[in-house]
Amino acid sequence: MENEAISVVNSPAKSKQTSSFLLSIVRTLSSSADFEQREQEKKRIEKAFKESDKKLGDLVKENYQDLTSILKTFSDISDNVNESREKIKHIKEDLSSCKTLLHCKRDELRKLWIDGVEQKTIAALLDQIEQVKNVPEKLDNHLAKKEYLQATNCIVGAVTKLESNLSHVEALRDLKVEIHARKERMHEILIEELNRQIYTVSSQAVVGRAGSGRRGEMSSRGMVESTLNRDSSLAEGASVDPEEDPQRFISVLLESLFILRKVPEAAEAIKMRMHPELIAIVARASHQVVDSTGGQGENLMTQFLPRQLGDLLELIFRQFRAVAEIHKVVLLNLQKIINSGVYIRPEHMYTMKDVWSKIQAVIQLLLNEYLDIRNTEKSRQTAPSSFDDPNTDIGVYFAKKRREKPKKVSLFRFDASIHALSTNSYVEDTRQFDSELFGGGNIHVDAPKHVFVCKPSVDNIKAIYKNLQAFIREIESSSGLSPGTSSLHEFLTEFVEKIYLGHVHYVVSNNIDIATKVDEEEESFDALRNVIDHKTQKELGVPRPLLQSTVTVDKSVLELKELMTELPDYADHFLNMICNVLRGYRDTCHNAYRGIVQYDADEKRVISATWAKDEDISRFLRSLPSWRSLQPSDGHELNRTVCSEEEMRALNSKEAVILITNLSFEEAFIPQHEIITDVTQMRTVANVHESLEWFAYRLKNFSVTKMSQASQQASPHLTVESPFYDSAPTVSHKTLESLNGLVKDFQDLAEICLLLLHLEVRVHCFYYLLPVAKQSNYAGPIDDLDPDSNVLKLNKDLSSMEEVLSQSLQPNKFKYIFESLGFLVASILMNSMQFIKKINENGIKKMCRNLFAIQQNLTNITMSRESDLDHARQYYELLYLNPDKILTGIGEKGAQFVLAEYTQLLQLYHRSHYTTEQAVIEGHMARLRDVLKKGQNE
């Protein structure tokens, strides 16, 4: 309030307003001619004055204390102003006196002033000299603590002083030379430290993060983001390790170079040393991998350990990522410096594309060594380029080949001598060290020599392809390149397509060539004769021997299957190769099968092969419980007990009838060329069956058949997902269908081989037993104690087949071959009664001996009684009785045989006893029908 009052009193605007108001009143009164008008104006003014006086009195009364305080303050201020005026007056008088006195001693004062200035200058120079003398020591301390910004400012300041104020101090000449020299070396130290931070520190920082996934990569990316928020001018903390904050440290190094005006030289040096520094990282990484295995590089070089190469590349990739992230920080700071006005020549500057380009070049050098590209290109023998073409005739690899004549061998060779070996070793070592990766190029002096972590091999690509492709995609994304356009991608693609695929073609074809090699002296393929040894059989976990060729082809397919996963980009290519290999081997097996069952140029086959191919016979045999029990159903075998003994007998009878019906009994004999007489060929067929069944089962696990109809219609190429695939390779649906068809072909051929063996044993029974009734004499006067010669041959043949098949077939399949054979033999001999002209008691005994001999042999083979042969013997023993007793026995005991069998029995009896009366014969036949009919009704 006091301040407001003062402002009101002292305000010039208010004073001016009051003066103008009084003048207007005077002007009004003087201009009025009428007295009354003047009186009215006077009254109005008096009234207004009274009102304002009253208001003023009220205000004074209201603000009395404030007004009193204002007046007092105003009084104090007025006193202070008066006092100050007096002091100023005295000062002016004193200054005037001093001026007069100074004019009297001007020269003496000037001399004293000059002396003071000289003393000040000398003291400053001495202080600068002292500071300059301590520069080397301070510089060493700063460098030891990696305080490069302080060191740079120190030496630049010292040089500035030596070249200006201290330029004429002769005593500092030597120190000046030293400091100038150290300044010239300072940028080299900074550049060296900058390179160490970019390559050594960053790469070593990720070594300890092997188990932390991509954490190192993410943290290094954070460097760039944090640098974006920093100012380029930074000061180092004295108590903090500069290397704990790499991006800040790099900014300090580049700022120091900026102060030294050496940024262009630094950029050029970084660009020039990029390649050798990256090679040094590879060398250090190789030592780290070797040390982690506890081995030595020289020993590892001879061992095929592609997994260690994968570990090496994984480590190198992580280190290269860290290096690339640090380069981003460097380039960001360089760009800030360029924006500040520093000019760097374009050829001395670099970009991230240059960094990734150098990284790709170094990886290519590494791959050149570990994939053994130079040696592979010199020595590789490629298969036809169309080997993966579905239309390729791979049968040429399975065809018969002439035996090569043995080459002449010299008596003496010196390539294994100590001198030759040492010479070859020296040449090989020289070749290795000529490589840039092994020190032949411009590599840093302190860099370690690269050591091998595994044996160089073209097959190493399998362990590293996926990681390489992932890193290539990362490079292309970081470099802004289109997918598949990077130099490393082109290098990898060219290697796979021009070298590795040819190598795979050659290996596969060579393995097939060895597996199906044919001896010129043999008429059949060794591929279907040679079986695996017991050791391999145990390793595979199979109960019976497999063909060596099948195991070899399976191994080749397995390798190609693994390649589909390891090189998923070429999965369809390898799947085509698999189909061609399978197609060729299928044709080989079919040709060999035809070579066994075909006996002339008209493609006529043995009887068993014809029956096996007959749709009716094949369909019936496959419908029998004995066959179905061999086929897995939902992972469980069919229960054989579902059929009763009577049902099994009926099925066996039906089989015998079908076979007997298909073999015309009107013919005299079965020609020998219509059966397989060489038991070793039956063993071969058994080996083919076991091998192809095993092979088809393994192929089913590989073949992918469960695909949605929508996927099949959507695209001809599918991304197949199954437990087999580690990833999801893309293959064509057409190729998959072809593979499934080939699997079915192998399964069908395996089943045909088993059916062939089943039928061939039975055809042999026909072959030997038909002449037993047609050729032998059963009405002779002498009791021949030996079985028929054909029966003995059959027993010998069955024993031979039992010997080879028991070793070649699994027990359940062996049982299938010989099961119900006794019923067939009984049926053949019982049905052959119609071909016996006459028989007496000696003949009956002989036939019973035949049956007993066969029964004894079959019992030893099947380990069962073969009661069906007892039934046949009982049938022939009825011939000891006359027709009346036979018919009476039927009426009393029931029929043991069918009408046709009893009819043949009575007819043979009448032929043997010279019964010529037709009425007697017809009477016996009529009675037989009545007895059998009566028995059926009962």
ZAMARGU-4260 file (C-alpha; in steps of 0.2 Angstrom, whole numbers, plus 5000, padded with zeros to 4 digits):
<rodrens>
0) 5000/5000/5000 | 5014/5012/5004 | 5022/5008/4987 | 5005/5012/4979 | 5004/5028/4988
5) 5021/5034/4982 | 5017/5029/4965 | 5001/5039/4965 | 5010/5055/4973 | 5025/5054/4962
10) 5017/5049/4946 | 5020/5062/4932 | 5005/5056/4923 | 4994/5060/4938 | 5002/5078/4940
15) 4999/5082/4921 | 4981/5076/4922 | 4978/5088/4938 | 4986/5103/4929 | 4976/5100/4913
20) 4960/5099/4924 | 4964/5116/4933 | 4967/5124/4916 | 4951/5118/4909 | 4941/5126/4924
25) 4950/5143/4923 | 4947/5142/4904 | 4928/5139/4907 | 4926/5153/4920 | 4935/5166/4910
30) 4925/5162/4894 | 4908/5162/4902 | 4899/5179/4899 | 4885/5176/4910 | 4887/5178/4929
35) 4874/5165/4933 | 4883/5153/4922 | 4899/5156/4931 | 4891/5154/4948 | 4883/5138/4943
40) 4900/5132/4937 | 4908/5138/4953 | 4895/5129/4964 | 4898/5113/4954 | 4916/5114/4956
45) 4914/5118/4975 | 4903/5103/4976 | 4915/5092/4967 | 4929/5099/4978 | 4919/5095/4994
50) 4916/5078/4988 | 4934/5075/4983 | 4940/5083/4999 | 4928/5071/5009 | 4935/5056/4999
55) 4953/5062/5002 | 4949/5064/5020 | 4942/5046/5021 | 4957/5039/5011 | 4969/5048/5023
60) 4959/5042/5038 | 4959/5024/5030 | 4977/5024/5025 | 4984/5035/5039 | 4998/5022/5045
65) 5003/5019/5027 | 5004/5037/5023 | 5014/5040/5039 | 5026/5027/5034 | 5028/5034/5016
70) 5032/5051/5022 | 5045/5044/5034 | 5053/5033/5021 | 5053/5048/5009 | 5062/5058/5022
75) 5075/5045/5025 | 5078/5044/5006 | 5079/5062/5005 | 5092/5062/5018 | 5102/5048/5010
80) 5102/5057/4994 | 5109/5073/5002 | 5122/5063/5011 | 5128/5055/4995 | 5129/5071/4986
85) 5141/5077/4999 | 5152/5062/4997 | 5153/5063/4978 | 5158/5081/4980 | 5172/5076/4992
90) 5178/5062/4980 | 5178/5074/4965 | 5189/5085/4976 | 5201/5071/4980 | 5202/5065/4962
95) 5207/5082/4957 | 5220/5082/4970 | 5227/5065/4965 | 5228/5070/4947 | 5238/5085/4951
100) 5250/5075/4961 | 5252/5061/4947 | 5256/5074/4935 | 5270/5079/4946 | 5278/5060/4945
105) 5273/5053/4928 | 5289/5046/4923 | 5292/5036/4939 | 5275/5028/4938 | 5277/5023/4920
110) 5293/5014/4925 | 5285/5005/4939 | 5271/5000/4928 | 5282/4993/4914 | 5292/4983/4928
115) 5276/4976/4934 | 5271/4970/4917 | 5288/4962/4913 | 5287/4953/4930 | 5270/4947/4926
120) 5275/4941/4909 | 5291/4932/4915 | 5280/4923/4929 | 5268/4917/4916 | 5282/4911/4904
125) 5290/4902/4919 | 5273/4894/4923 | 5271/4889/4905 | 5289/4882/4904 | 5285/4872/4920
130) 5269/4865/4912 | 5278/4861/4896 | 5291/4851/4905 | 5278/4841/4913 | 5269/4837/4897
135) 5279/4820/4893 | 5275/4813/4911 | 5257/4819/4910 | 5255/4812/4893 | 5261/4795/4899
140) 5249/4795/4913 | 5235/4799/4902 | 5239/4786/4890 | 5242/4773/4903 | 5224/4777/4909
145) 5217/4777/4891 | 5212/4796/4894 | 5215/4800/4876 | 5205/4816/4876 | 5215/4823/4890
150) 5231/4817/4882 | 5227/4825/4865 | 5222/4842/4873 | 5238/4841/4883 | 5250/4838/4869
155) 5240/4850/4857 | 5241/4864/4870 | 5260/4861/4873 | 5263/4862/4855 | 5253/4878/4854
160) 5263/4886/4868 | 5280/4880/4861 | 5276/4887/4844 | 5270/4904/4851 | 5275/4911/4868
165) 5290/4899/4870 | 5296/4898/4852 | 5312/4908/4856 | 5316/4898/4872 | 5332/4889/4867
170) 5332/4878/4882 | 5316/4870/4877 | 5323/4865/4859 | 5325/4846/4864 | 5309/4846/4873
175) 5300/4854/4858 | 5307/4841/4846 | 5301/4827/4858 | 5284/4834/4860 | 5282/4837/4841
180) 5287/4819/4838 | 5275/4812/4851 | 5261/4823/4843 | 5265/4815/4826 | 5264/4798/4834
185) 5248/4802/4844 | 5236/4799/4830 | 5244/4782/4826 | 5241/4777/4844 | 5223/4783/4843
190) 5220/4774/4826 | 5228/4758/4834 | 5217/4759/4849 | 5202/4763/4838 | 5205/4747/4828
195) 5208/4737/4843 | 5191/4743/4850 | 5183/4739/4833 | 5190/4721/4831 | 5199/4714/4846
200) 5188/4721/4861 | 5172/4719/4852 | 5175/4701/4846 | 5182/4696/4863 | 5167/4703/4872
205) 5156/4690/4863 | 5166/4675/4867 | 5160/4674/4885 | 5142/4675/4879 | 5141/4659/4870
210) 5127/4653/4881 | 5117/4669/4881 | 5110/4668/4864 | 5109/4684/4854 | 5111/4695/4870
215) 5128/4701/4864 | 5121/4706/4847 | 5107/4716/4855 | 5118/4725/4867 | 5130/4730/4853
220) 5115/4737/4843 | 5110/4747/4858 | 5127/4756/4856 | 5121/4764/4840 | 5104/4769/4848
225) 5113/4777/4863 | 5126/4785/4852 | 5112/4794/4843 | 5107/4803/4859 | 5125/4809/4864
230) 5134/4824/4859 | 5150/4822/4850 | 5160/4832/4863 | 5163/4821/4878 | 5174/4821/4893
235) 5181/4806/4901 | 5178/4801/4919 | 5194/4800/4929 | 5187/4786/4940 | 5178/4775/4927
240) 5187/4763/4915 | 5184/4770/4898 | 5182/4753/4890 | 5166/4750/4900 | 5157/4761/4888
245) 5163/4756/4871 | 5152/4769/4861 | 5157/4783/4872 | 5176/4778/4871 | 5175/4777/4852
250) 5167/4794/4852 | 5182/4801/4863 | 5194/4793/4851 | 5187/4801/4836 | 5185/4818/4845
255) 5204/4816/4849 | 5208/4813/4831 | 5197/4828/4826 | 5207/4839/4838 | 5223/4832/4830
260) 5215/4835/4812 | 5218/4817/4808 | 5201/4811/4805 | 5203/4808/4786 | 5219/4798/4790
265) 5209/4788/4803 | 5195/4784/4791 | 5208/4778/4778 | 5217/4767/4790 | 5201/4759/4796
270) 5196/4755/4778 | 5214/4748/4774 | 5215/4737/4789 | 5198/4730/4789 | 5203/4715/4779
275) 5218/4709/4789 | 5209/4713/4805 | 5195/4702/4800 | 5207/4688/4796 | 5215/4690/4813
280) 5198/4687/4821 | 5196/4671/4811 | 5213/4665/4817 | 5210/4669/4835 | 5193/4661/4834
285) 5201/4645/4827 | 5213/4644/4842 | 5198/4647/4854 | 5189/4632/4846 | 5204/4621/4846
290) 5208/4625/4864 | 5190/4621/4869 | 5192/4604/4862 | 5208/4601/4871 | 5216/4596/4855
295) 5229/4603/4843 | 5226/4610/4826 | 5239/4598/4817 | 5229/4583/4824 | 5212/4590/4821
300) 5217/4593/4803 | 5216/4575/4799 | 5200/4571/4808 | 5183/4574/4800 | 5174/4584/4813
305) 5162/4595/4804 | 5153/4600/4820 | 5168/4609/4826 | 5168/4619/4810 | 5150/4624/4813
310) 5156/4630/4831 | 5170/4640/4823 | 5158/4648/4810 | 5145/4652/4824 | 5158/4660/4835
315) 5165/4670/4820 | 5147/4676/4815 | 5144/4682/4832 | 5161/4692/4832 | 5158/4699/4815
320) 5141/4705/4820 | 5149/4714/4835 | 5162/4721/4824 | 5148/4727/4812 | 5139/4736/4826
325) 5154/4745/4832 | 5157/4751/4814 | 5140/4758/4814 | 5145/4768/4829 | 5161/4774/4821
330) 5152/4779/4805 | 5139/4789/4815 | 5153/4799/4824 | 5162/4801/4807 | 5146/4808/4799
335) 5144/4821/4814 | 5162/4826/4811 | 5159/4828/4792 | 5143/4838/4796 | 5154/4850/4806
340) 5164/4854/4791 | 5178/4842/4790 | 5182/4835/4773 | 5186/4817/4770 | 5190/4811/4752
345) 5177/4799/4746 | 5190/4786/4742 | 5196/4786/4760 | 5178/4785/4767 | 5169/4768/4769
350) 5151/4763/4772 | 5142/4748/4780 | 5141/4740/4763 | 5161/4740/4763 | 5161/4732/4780
355) 5149/4718/4775 | 5158/4715/4759 | 5175/4713/4768 | 5166/4701/4780 | 5160/4691/4765
360) 5177/4690/4757 | 5185/4683/4773 | 5171/4670/4775 | 5174/4665/4757 | 5193/4663/4761
365) 5188/4652/4776 | 5176/4641/4766 | 5189/4639/4752 | 5200/4631/4764 | 5188/4620/4774
370) 5178/4615/4759 | 5194/4610/4750 | 5188/4618/4735 | 5204/4619/4725 | 5208/4601/4728
375) 5190/4596/4724 | 5190/4606/4708 | 5206/4597/4703 | 5201/4579/4707 | 5182/4578/4706
380) 5173/4567/4694 | 5156/4572/4691 | 5141/4561/4687 | 5130/4567/4672 | 5122/4584/4676
385) 5105/4576/4673 | 5107/4564/4687 | 5093/4572/4696 | 5082/4573/4681 | 5067/4561/4684
390) 5069/4555/4666 | 5087/4550/4669 | 5091/4531/4665 | 5100/4527/4680 | 5100/4509/4675
395) 5117/4511/4667 | 5124/4511/4685 | 5116/4494/4689 | 5120/4486/4672 | 5133/4473/4669
400) 5151/4480/4667 | 5166/4472/4660 | 5180/4468/4671 | 5194/4479/4669 | 5211/4472/4665
405) 5223/4473/4679 | 5235/4487/4677 | 5254/4483/4676 | 5262/4487/4693 | 5280/4493/4694
410) 5291/4483/4704 | 5298/4498/4714 | 5290/4514/4720 | 5298/4528/4730 | 5283/4538/4733
415) 5282/4531/4751 | 5300/4534/4755 | 5305/4545/4769 | 5312/4558/4757 | 5297/4558/4746
420) 5285/4559/4761 | 5295/4574/4768 | 5295/4582/4751 | 5277/4580/4749 | 5274/4587/4767
425) 5284/4602/4763 | 5275/4606/4747 | 5258/4604/4756 | 5264/4615/4770 | 5270/4628/4757
430) 5253/4627/4748 | 5244/4630/4765 | 5255/4645/4770 | 5253/4653/4753 | 5235/4655/4757
435) 5230/4673/4764 | 5221/4665/4778 | 5237/4656/4784 | 5248/4672/4784 | 5252/4673/4766
440) 5243/4690/4764 | 5245/4707/4772 | 5240/4702/4790 | 5244/4711/4806 | 5260/4706/4814
445) 5252/4702/4831 | 5239/4691/4823 | 5240/4672/4827 | 5242/4659/4814 | 5226/4651/4809
450) 5225/4633/4814 | 5213/4620/4807 | 5198/4614/4818 | 5194/4599/4807 | 5199/4591/4791
455) 5195/4600/4775 | 5182/4592/4765 | 5168/4596/4753 | 5156/4587/4764 | 5159/4600/4778
460) 5145/4610/4769 | 5132/4599/4777 | 5136/4605/4794 | 5137/4624/4790 | 5124/4627/4776
465) 5109/4632/4786 | 5119/4644/4797 | 5128/4651/4782 | 5111/4655/4774 | 5104/4663/4789
470) 5120/4674/4790 | 5119/4678/4772 | 5101/4684/4774 | 5107/4694/4789 | 5120/4702/4778
475) 5108/4706/4764 | 5096/4714/4776 | 5109/4724/4784 | 5117/4730/4767 | 5100/4734/4759
480) 5103/4720/4746 | 5089/4710/4737 | 5088/4692/4743 | 5101/4681/4734 | 5111/4695/4727
485) 5126/4696/4740 | 5143/4689/4734 | 5143/4676/4748 | 5127/4669/4742 | 5133/4668/4724
490) 5149/4660/4731 | 5139/4647/4741 | 5127/4644/4727 | 5141/4641/4714 | 5150/4629/4726
495) 5134/4619/4729 | 5128/4618/4711 | 5145/4617/4702 | 5155/4607/4714 | 5145/4599/4728
500) 5131/4592/4719 | 5143/4585/4706 | 5152/4577/4721 | 5136/4570/4728 | 5132/4563/4710
505) 5149/4555/4709 | 5149/4547/4726 | 5131/4540/4724 | 5135/4533/4707 | 5152/4526/4713
510) 5144/4518/4728 | 5130/4510/4717 | 5144/4504/4705 | 5153/4495/4718 | 5137/4488/4726
515) 5131/4481/4709 | 5148/4476/4702 | 5147/4460/4692 | 5160/4447/4690 | 5162/4443/4671
520) 5163/4424/4675 | 5146/4425/4684 | 5130/4424/4674 | 5119/4433/4688 | 5122/4449/4697
525) 5133/4449/4712 | 5122/4462/4719 | 5109/4448/4722 | 5122/4436/4729 | 5133/4446/4740
530) 5125/4448/4758 | 5131/4458/4773 | 5142/4451/4786 | 5136/4446/4804 | 5144/4462/4811
535) 5134/4473/4799 | 5118/4462/4802 | 5120/4465/4821 | 5122/4484/4818 | 5107/4485/4808
540) 5097/4474/4820 | 5090/4463/4807 | 5087/4444/4810 | 5092/4438/4793 | 5105/4443/4780
545) 5102/4457/4768 | 5109/4460/4751 | 5124/4471/4751 | 5117/4481/4737 | 5101/4485/4746
550) 5111/4491/4761 | 5122/4501/4750 | 5107/4509/4741 | 5099/4512/4758 | 5114/4521/4764
555) 5115/4532/4749 | 5096/4536/4751 | 5099/4540/4769 | 5113/4551/4765 | 5103/4560/4752
560) 5088/4561/4764 | 5100/4569/4777 | 5105/4581/4763 | 5087/4586/4761 | 5087/4592/4779
565) 5105/4599/4779 | 5103/4609/4762 | 5084/4612/4762 | 5085/4624/4747 | 5090/4609/4736
570) 5078/4596/4744 | 5068/4593/4728 | 5085/4590/4719 | 5090/4577/4731 | 5073/4569/4732
575) 5074/4568/4713 | 5091/4559/4715 | 5083/4547/4728 | 5069/4543/4716 | 5081/4540/4701
580) 5092/4529/4713 | 5077/4519/4718 | 5070/4518/4701 | 5087/4511/4694 | 5088/4498/4709
585) 5070/4493/4706 | 5073/4489/4688 | 5089/4480/4693 | 5079/4469/4705 | 5065/4466/4692
590) 5078/4461/4679 | 5087/4449/4691 | 5070/4442/4696 | 5066/4439/4678 | 5083/4431/4675
595) 5079/4418/4689 | 5061/4414/4684 | 5062/4417/4665 | 5069/4402/4655 | 5069/4407/4637
600) 5068/4422/4625 | 5049/4422/4624 | 5048/4428/4642 | 5041/4411/4647 | 5042/4409/4666
605) 5043/4395/4678 | 5026/4389/4684 | 5028/4397/4701 | 5031/4414/4694 | 5016/4412/4682
610) 5005/4407/4697 | 5012/4422/4707 | 5007/4433/4693 | 4990/4426/4691 | 4978/4438/4698
615) 4965/4425/4705 | 4979/4414/4713 | 4988/4429/4720 | 4972/4437/4727 | 4967/4420/4735
620) 4984/4417/4743 | 4984/4435/4750 | 4967/4432/4757 | 4972/4417/4768 | 4975/4420/4786
625) 4993/4413/4785 | 4997/4427/4773 | 4988/4440/4783 | 4997/4435/4798 | 5013/4441/4790
630) 5006/4458/4787 | 5006/4471/4801 | 4989/4478/4805 | 4989/4494/4815 | 5005/4489/4822
635) 4999/4472/4828 | 5000/4456/4819 | 4984/4447/4815 | 4978/4433/4827 | 4980/4416/4819
640) 4968/4408/4831 | 4953/4416/4823 | 4951/4401/4811 | 4947/4384/4818 | 4955/4368/4812
645) 4941/4363/4801 | 4941/4381/4793 | 4960/4380/4790 | 4958/4363/4783 | 4945/4369/4771
650) 4956/4384/4766 | 4971/4372/4763 | 4959/4361/4753 | 4954/4375/4742 | 4972/4381/4739
655) 4976/4363/4734 | 4961/4362/4723 | 4966/4378/4714 | 4984/4373/4712 | 4979/4356/4706
660) 4966/4363/4694 | 4979/4376/4686 | 4991/4361/4683 | 4984/4350/4670 | 4985/4332/4676
665) 4983/4326/4658 | 5001/4331/4655 | 5013/4317/4658 | 5026/4327/4668 | 5031/4345/4672
670) 5046/4350/4662 | 5062/4353/4672 | 5065/4370/4665 | 5048/4376/4672 | 5055/4374/4690
675) 5069/4382/4699 | 5082/4368/4701 | 5096/4378/4708 | 5093/4380/4727 | 5105/4394/4728
680) 5093/4404/4717 | 5079/4401/4729 | 5091/4408/4743 | 5093/4423/4732 | 5075/4426/4730
685) 5073/4424/4749 | 5087/4437/4751 | 5078/4448/4739 | 5062/4447/4749 | 5070/4450/4766
690) 5080/4465/4759 | 5066/4473/4749 | 5054/4471/4763 | 5066/4479/4775 | 5070/4493/4762
695) 5052/4497/4759 | 5049/4498/4777 | 5063/4511/4779 | 5057/4520/4764 | 5039/4521/4771
700) 5046/4531/4786 | 5054/4543/4774 | 5040/4545/4762 | 5027/4558/4766 | 5010/4552/4762
705) 4998/4562/4774 | 4995/4578/4764 | 4979/4588/4764 | 4970/4588/4747 | 4969/4607/4748
710) 4988/4608/4749 | 4989/4596/4734 | 4977/4607/4724 | 4985/4624/4729 | 5002/4622/4723
715) 5013/4609/4714 | 5027/4612/4727 | 5023/4609/4745 | 5031/4613/4761 | 5032/4596/4769
720) 5031/4594/4788 | 5035/4577/4796 | 5045/4571/4811 | 5059/4567/4799 | 5062/4585/4794
725) 5071/4596/4806 | 5066/4610/4795 | 5052/4611/4782 | 5061/4609/4765 | 5050/4612/4749
730) 5048/4598/4737 | 5036/4595/4723 | 5021/4584/4725 | 5024/4575/4709 | 5041/4569/4716
735) 5033/4563/4732 | 5020/4554/4722 | 5034/4546/4712 | 5043/4541/4728 | 5027/4533/4736
740) 5025/4523/4720 | 5043/4517/4721 | 5040/4512/4739 | 5025/4502/4733 | 5035/4494/4719
745) 5048/4487/4731 | 5035/4481/4743 | 5025/4472/4729 | 5041/4464/4723 | 5046/4458/4740
750) 5028/4450/4742 | 5030/4442/4725 | 5046/4434/4730 | 5038/4427/4745 | 5023/4421/4735
755) 5035/4413/4723 | 5044/4403/4736 | 5028/4398/4743 | 5022/4392/4726 | 5039/4385/4720
760) 5040/4373/4735 | 5023/4366/4730 | 5027/4365/4711 | 5042/4355/4717 | 5030/4343/4725
765) 5020/4342/4709 | 5036/4339/4699 | 5042/4324/4710 | 5025/4317/4715 | 5016/4316/4698
770) 5028/4303/4691 | 5026/4293/4707 | 5008/4287/4702 | 5011/4288/4683 | 5028/4279/4681
775) 5030/4267/4696 | 5023/4249/4697 | 5012/4246/4711 | 5007/4228/4706 | 5024/4219/4707
780) 5027/4202/4715 | 5041/4208/4726 | 5039/4219/4741 | 5051/4234/4738 | 5056/4240/4755
785) 5062/4257/4749 | 5051/4272/4745 | 5050/4278/4727 | 5065/4286/4720 | 5055/4302/4716
790) 5050/4303/4734 | 5068/4302/4739 | 5072/4316/4727 | 5058/4326/4734 | 5064/4324/4752
795) 5082/4328/4747 | 5075/4344/4738 | 5064/4349/4752 | 5079/4347/4764 | 5090/4357/4753
800) 5077/4371/4752 | 5074/4370/4771 | 5093/4372/4774 | 5094/4388/4763 | 5077/4396/4767
805) 5079/4394/4786 | 5095/4404/4785 | 5088/4417/4773 | 5070/4419/4780 | 5063/4424/4796
810) 5054/4410/4806 | 5036/4416/4803 | 5040/4417/4784 | 5049/4400/4784 | 5034/4393/4792
815) 5023/4401/4779 | 5033/4393/4765 | 5031/4375/4772 | 5015/4376/4781 | 5001/4365/4775
820) 5013/4357/4763 | 5008/4340/4770 | 4990/4343/4765 | 4995/4347/4747 | 5006/4331/4746
825) 4992/4321/4753 | 4980/4329/4741 | 4992/4326/4726 | 4995/4307/4730 | 4977/4304/4734
830) 4972/4313/4718 | 4985/4303/4709 | 4976/4287/4712 | 4967/4289/4696 | 4983/4287/4687
835) 4988/4270/4695 | 4983/4256/4684 | 4984/4242/4696 | 4989/4239/4714 | 4992/4225/4726
840) 4997/4223/4744 | 5015/4226/4740 | 5010/4242/4730 | 4999/4248/4745 | 5014/4245/4756
845) 5025/4255/4744 | 5013/4270/4744 | 5012/4270/4763 | 5031/4270/4764 | 5031/4285/4752
850) 5019/4294/4763 | 5028/4290/4779 | 5045/4295/4771 | 5038/4312/4766 | 5029/4314/4783
855) 5045/4310/4792 | 5054/4323/4782 | 5041/4337/4784 | 5039/4333/4802 | 5058/4337/4804
860) 5056/4353/4794 | 5039/4360/4801 | 5041/4352/4819 | 5023/4346/4818 | 5015/4329/4815
865) 5008/4333/4798 | 4992/4322/4801 | 4986/4325/4784 | 4998/4312/4778 | 4991/4300/4790
870) 4974/4304/4782 | 4981/4300/4765 | 4989/4283/4771 | 4973/4278/4779 | 4965/4282/4762
875) 4977/4270/4753 | 4976/4257/4767 | 4957/4255/4763 | 4963/4246/4747 | 4967/4231/4759
880) 4948/4229/4760 | 4935/4224/4748 | 4922/4236/4742 | 4908/4228/4753 | 4919/4231/4769
885) 4923/4248/4763 | 4905/4253/4761 | 4900/4244/4778 | 4914/4254/4787 | 4907/4270/4779
890) 4890/4266/4786 | 4896/4261/4803 | 4910/4274/4806 | 4905/4288/4794 | 4913/4295/4779
895) 4931/4300/4781 | 4933/4305/4762 | 4923/4313/4749 | 4913/4305/4735 | 4926/4308/4722
900) 4940/4300/4733 | 4929/4285/4737 | 4925/4283/4718 | 4943/4283/4713 | 4946/4270/4727
905) 4933/4258/4721 | 4938/4261/4703 | 4956/4256/4707 | 4951/4241/4717 | 4940/4235/4702
910) 4955/4238/4690 | 4967/4229/4701 | 4955/4214/4704 | 4950/4213/4686 | 4932/4216/4689
915) 4924/4217/4672 | 4905/4215/4676 | 4898/4232/4674 | 4883/4228/4685 | 4894/4225/4700
920) 4904/4241/4698 | 4888/4251/4696 | 4880/4242/4711 | 4895/4247/4722 | 4894/4265/4715
925) 4876/4266/4719 | 4878/4259/4736 | 4892/4272/4739 | 4881/4286/4735 | 4867/4280/4746
930) 4878/4277/4761 | 4886/4294/4759 | 4869/4302/4757 | 4862/4293/4772 | 4877/4299/4782
935) 4874/4317/4777 | 4856/4316/4781 | 4860/4309/4798
</rodrens>
